[in-house]
Amino acid sequence: MSRVGKQPVAIPGGIEVKLEGTQIVAVKGKLEKRLETHGRVNIEIRDNEVVFARKDDSKQSSAFWGTYRSLFNNIIIGLDKGFSRSLEINGVGYRANINGKTLELQLGFSHPIAYEIPEGIDVKVEKNIITISGTDKQQVGQVAAEIRGFRPPEPYKGKGVKYTDEVIIRKAGKAAGK
């Protein structure tokens, strides 16, 4: 039995939720988003809350129950507060700046890396910290992972791009001869 699926999702002020048929939930706040459940769960709106229920007692139905509830909750949080992820650049000569809708990264390669910022994502650069924010949790995480993937942190000197809350376990270098 899903512990996540049982919990109702509270609808904050300024956000409208309506059902389109039995399969689609439309959420309207600053933006408009839709969640299509493909008829895998039952959805009900009561007293400023959205409640998800299983279609039947199968294992797959139980899995969809918790999944769709979490996806819907992420849409509500994204439209209400938004999501953000921070990256830190460490290394001599490593830097980032924004040029229009392009993030330009100097990460120790012979050429700069130009990363096109996707629609719906805001990127800010302050010194060596890159802050990625948006309303879609999956998209914010994906963009952060792609930027980190250009130069992941290495364990010897700690150079590279890392999440600000990430801890890099450092390794000792070569030991002297006997």
C-alpha positions as CSV (number, residue, x, y, z in Angstrom):
1,M,0.0,0.0,0.0
2,S,1.4,3.4,-1.0
3,R,2.1,5.8,1.8
4,V,2.7,8.6,-0.6
5,G,-0.5,8.0,-2.6
6,K,-2.7,8.1,0.5
7,Q,-1.8,11.7,1.3
8,P,-4.1,14.4,-0.2
9,V,-2.4,17.3,-2.1
10,A,-3.3,20.7,-0.7
11,I,-4.0,23.4,-3.2
12,P,-2.4,26.8,-2.2
13,G,-4.1,30.1,-2.9
14,G,-3.6,31.5,-6.4
15,I,-3.6,28.1,-8.1
16,E,-6.7,26.6,-9.8
17,V,-7.1,22.9,-10.4
18,K,-9.8,21.3,-12.6
19,L,-10.4,17.9,-14.1
20,E,-10.7,17.5,-17.8
21,G,-12.6,14.2,-18.2
22,T,-11.3,11.4,-15.9
23,Q,-7.7,11.3,-17.1
24,I,-6.3,14.9,-17.2
25,V,-5.7,17.3,-14.3
26,A,-5.2,20.9,-15.4
27,V,-3.4,23.3,-13.0
28,K,-3.3,27.0,-13.6
29,G,-1.1,29.4,-11.7
30,K,1.6,31.6,-13.2
31,L,1.8,29.1,-16.0
32,E,-0.6,26.3,-17.1
33,K,0.4,22.7,-16.7
34,R,-1.4,19.4,-17.3
35,L,-0.9,15.9,-15.9
36,E,-2.3,13.1,-17.9
37,T,-2.9,9.9,-15.9
38,H,-4.0,7.7,-18.8
39,G,-6.8,6.4,-16.7
40,R,-4.5,4.5,-14.3
41,V,-5.8,6.3,-11.1
42,N,-9.0,7.9,-9.9
43,I,-8.8,11.6,-9.1
44,E,-11.1,13.6,-6.9
45,I,-11.1,17.3,-5.9
46,R,-12.6,18.0,-2.4
47,D,-12.3,20.9,0.0
48,N,-9.2,22.6,-1.6
49,E,-7.4,19.2,-1.8
50,V,-6.8,16.7,-4.6
51,V,-7.1,13.0,-3.6
52,F,-5.7,10.2,-5.7
53,A,-7.1,6.6,-5.5
54,R,-6.2,3.3,-7.0
55,K,-8.3,1.8,-9.9
56,D,-8.0,-1.8,-8.5
57,D,-5.8,-3.8,-6.1
58,S,-3.1,-4.8,-8.6
59,K,0.6,-4.1,-7.8
60,Q,0.9,-1.9,-10.9
61,S,-2.1,0.2,-9.9
62,S,-0.5,0.8,-6.5
63,A,2.7,2.0,-8.1
64,F,0.9,4.4,-10.4
65,W,-1.1,5.7,-7.4
66,G,2.0,7.0,-5.6
67,T,3.8,8.1,-8.8
68,Y,1.0,10.3,-10.1
69,R,0.4,11.8,-6.7
70,S,4.1,12.8,-6.5
71,L,4.1,14.2,-10.1
72,F,1.0,16.3,-9.3
73,N,2.5,17.5,-6.0
74,N,5.7,18.6,-7.9
75,I,3.5,20.6,-10.4
76,I,1.8,22.3,-7.5
77,I,5.1,23.1,-5.7
78,G,6.7,24.3,-8.9
79,L,3.9,26.7,-9.8
80,D,3.7,27.9,-6.2
81,K,7.4,28.3,-5.1
82,G,9.5,26.9,-7.9
83,F,12.6,24.6,-7.8
84,S,16.2,25.6,-7.8
85,R,19.6,23.9,-7.9
86,S,23.0,25.4,-7.3
87,L,26.3,24.4,-8.8
88,E,29.8,25.5,-7.7
89,I,32.8,25.9,-10.1
90,N,36.2,25.1,-8.5
91,G,39.5,25.5,-10.4
92,V,42.0,28.1,-11.5
93,G,40.6,29.9,-14.6
94,Y,37.3,28.1,-14.4
95,R,34.4,30.6,-14.8
96,A,30.9,31.0,-16.2
97,N,28.9,33.9,-17.6
98,I,25.6,34.4,-19.4
99,N,25.4,35.8,-22.9
100,G,21.7,36.1,-23.9
101,K,20.1,32.6,-23.7
102,T,23.5,30.9,-23.6
103,L,25.6,29.9,-20.6
104,E,29.3,30.2,-21.5
105,L,31.7,28.0,-19.4
106,Q,35.4,28.1,-19.3
107,L,36.4,24.8,-17.7
108,G,40.0,24.3,-18.6
109,F,39.5,23.0,-22.1
110,S,41.0,24.6,-25.2
111,H,37.6,26.0,-26.1
112,P,34.7,27.6,-24.2
113,I,31.5,25.5,-23.8
114,A,28.3,27.2,-25.0
115,Y,25.2,25.7,-23.3
116,E,21.8,26.8,-24.7
117,I,19.5,27.5,-21.8
118,P,16.2,25.6,-22.4
119,E,12.8,27.4,-22.3
120,G,11.3,27.7,-18.8
121,I,14.7,27.6,-17.0
122,D,16.3,30.7,-15.4
123,V,20.1,30.7,-14.9
124,K,22.0,33.2,-12.7
125,V,25.8,33.3,-12.2
126,E,27.4,35.0,-9.2
127,K,31.2,34.6,-9.0
128,N,31.6,30.8,-9.0
129,I,28.0,29.8,-8.2
130,I,25.5,28.9,-10.9
131,T,21.9,28.9,-9.8
132,I,19.3,27.1,-12.0
133,S,15.6,27.7,-11.3
134,G,12.3,26.8,-12.9
135,T,8.9,25.4,-12.3
136,D,9.6,21.8,-13.6
137,K,11.6,19.7,-11.1
138,Q,12.7,17.2,-13.6
139,Q,13.9,19.9,-16.1
140,V,15.8,21.8,-13.4
141,G,17.6,18.6,-12.3
142,Q,18.4,17.6,-15.9
143,V,19.9,21.0,-16.7
144,A,22.0,20.9,-13.5
145,A,23.2,17.4,-14.3
146,E,24.1,18.3,-17.9
147,I,26.1,21.4,-16.8
148,R,27.9,19.3,-14.1
149,G,28.6,16.6,-16.7
150,F,30.9,19.0,-18.7
151,R,33.6,18.8,-16.0
152,P,32.6,16.6,-13.0
153,P,34.6,17.2,-9.8
154,E,37.8,15.1,-9.6
155,P,38.9,13.6,-6.2
156,Y,42.5,14.8,-6.1
157,K,42.3,18.6,-6.2
158,G,38.5,19.0,-6.2
159,K,38.5,20.8,-9.5
160,G,35.4,20.8,-11.6
161,V,31.6,21.6,-11.4
162,K,29.8,20.2,-8.3
163,Y,26.5,20.7,-6.6
164,T,26.9,23.2,-3.7
165,D,25.6,20.6,-1.2
166,E,27.8,17.8,-2.7
167,V,30.7,16.5,-0.6
168,I,33.8,15.5,-2.6
169,I,35.9,12.9,-0.7
170,R,39.4,13.8,-1.4
171,K,42.1,11.2,-2.2
172,A,45.8,11.4,-1.3
173,G,48.2,11.9,-4.2
174,K,51.2,9.8,-4.9
175,A,53.1,8.7,-1.8
176,A,56.9,9.2,-1.7
177,G,59.1,6.2,-2.4
178,K,60.4,3.9,0.3
